[in-house]
Amino acid sequence: MKKKFYLEEIKARTGISKIVSEKVLEEFFKILKSELQAKGKVNLHKFGTFTAKKTKPHSFFSPVDGKTIKTKGITKVYFSSSKDLLNMLTGADYGNN
């Protein structure tokens, strides 16, 4: 889905103009990114948790030139869904055995 779709949905459901909803959406993502950068973890209640983790430096063989290439490691973002989100999507009752 594209951002335009979300803006149209927000307008239809709330009556807020697309311009205002776009500003709110942009600010939300700015806050999400800055919190993830600062703390390494962002929890959205009843939705899930975003976690930033740095991978270990490693080396690998390049078959193109026959050299060993070393990496410094990269930062990846992982998402773990909440039980409420899983329940909504699947209809199953996770966590209540």
HELIX and SHEET records of a PDB file:
HELIX    1   1 LYS A    3  THR A   14  1                                  12    
HELIX    2   2 LYS A   18  LYS A   39  1                                  22    
HELIX    3   3 LYS A   83  THR A   90  1                                   8    
SHEET    1   A 3 LYS A  41  LEU A  44  0                                        
SHEET    2   A 3 GLY A  48  LYS A  54 -1                                        
SHEET    3   A 3 THR A  75  SER A  81 -1                                        
SHEET    1   B 2 SER A  59  PHE A  61  0                                        
SHEET    2   B 2 THR A  68  LYS A  70 -1                                        
END                                                                             
